[in-house]
Amino acid sequence: MKYKLLQLLLISLGIFSGSGVLAQQFGQVKGHISTADGKPAGFVTVGLQQTTAATLANEQGHYRLNRVKPGTYTLRVSAVG
């Protein structure tokens, strides 16, 4: 009986520890922002609504958000001026 209980416990630990590895897969969101006349929109804040994830686009308007959990998001873009 003790052997079966130990075996079940070890199998359960293996399943739960493995599921944590699978659940931690992330992606990235990247792109380019331009103005209405096609010029790069530099130094614009880009974020994902309903999260705290945000970044600042570089001078050429390129941005990248790393370690984004899989899902559907809406981009939030804001600029001053």
C-alpha positions as CSV (number, residue, x, y, z in Angstrom):
1,M,0.0,0.0,0.0
2,K,2.8,2.4,0.9
3,Y,4.5,1.7,-2.5
4,K,1.3,2.5,-4.4
5,L,0.8,5.7,-2.5
6,L,4.4,6.8,-3.1
7,Q,4.1,5.8,-6.8
8,L,0.9,7.9,-7.2
9,L,2.5,10.8,-5.4
10,L,5.6,10.8,-7.7
11,I,3.4,10.5,-10.8
12,S,1.2,13.5,-9.6
13,L,4.3,15.6,-8.9
14,G,5.6,14.8,-12.4
15,I,2.3,15.9,-14.0
16,F,2.0,19.1,-12.0
17,S,5.7,20.1,-12.5
18,G,5.5,19.5,-16.2
19,S,2.3,21.5,-16.6
20,G,4.0,24.6,-15.2
21,V,6.6,24.4,-17.9
22,L,4.0,24.3,-20.6
23,A,2.0,27.1,-19.1
24,Q,4.9,29.5,-19.2
25,Q,5.1,30.0,-22.9
26,F,5.2,33.6,-24.0
27,G,5.3,35.4,-27.3
28,Q,6.0,39.0,-28.4
29,V,4.1,41.8,-30.1
30,K,6.1,44.0,-32.4
31,G,5.4,46.5,-35.1
32,H,5.9,49.9,-36.6
33,I,3.9,53.0,-36.0
34,S,3.6,55.8,-38.6
35,T,1.7,59.1,-38.9
36,A,-1.1,59.7,-41.3
37,D,1.4,61.0,-43.9
38,G,3.5,57.8,-43.6
39,K,6.4,59.2,-41.5
40,P,7.7,57.2,-38.5
41,A,5.9,58.1,-35.2
42,G,8.8,58.0,-32.8
43,F,8.7,57.9,-29.0
44,V,5.0,56.9,-28.9
45,T,3.8,54.7,-26.0
46,V,2.4,51.3,-27.0
47,G,0.7,49.0,-24.6
48,L,-1.8,46.2,-24.2
49,Q,-5.2,47.2,-22.8
50,Q,-6.2,45.4,-19.6
51,T,-2.5,44.7,-18.8
52,T,0.5,46.7,-17.5
53,A,2.6,45.7,-20.5
54,A,3.8,48.8,-22.3
55,T,6.9,50.1,-24.2
56,L,8.1,53.2,-26.0
57,A,8.6,53.1,-29.8
58,N,12.0,54.1,-30.9
59,E,12.8,57.1,-33.2
60,Q,11.9,55.1,-36.3
61,G,8.5,54.1,-34.8
62,H,9.5,50.4,-34.1
63,Y,8.2,48.8,-30.9
64,R,8.4,45.4,-29.2
65,L,6.5,44.0,-26.2
66,N,8.2,40.8,-24.9
67,R,6.9,38.0,-22.7
68,V,3.3,38.4,-23.7
69,K,1.0,35.5,-22.7
70,P,-1.0,33.9,-25.5
71,G,-4.4,35.6,-26.0
72,T,-6.2,38.3,-27.8
73,Y,-5.3,41.9,-27.0
74,T,-6.2,45.5,-28.1
75,L,-3.2,47.8,-28.6
76,R,-3.2,51.1,-26.7
77,V,-1.2,53.9,-28.4
78,S,-0.6,57.3,-27.0
79,A,1.5,60.3,-27.8
80,V,2.0,63.8,-26.4
81,G,1.7,66.7,-28.7
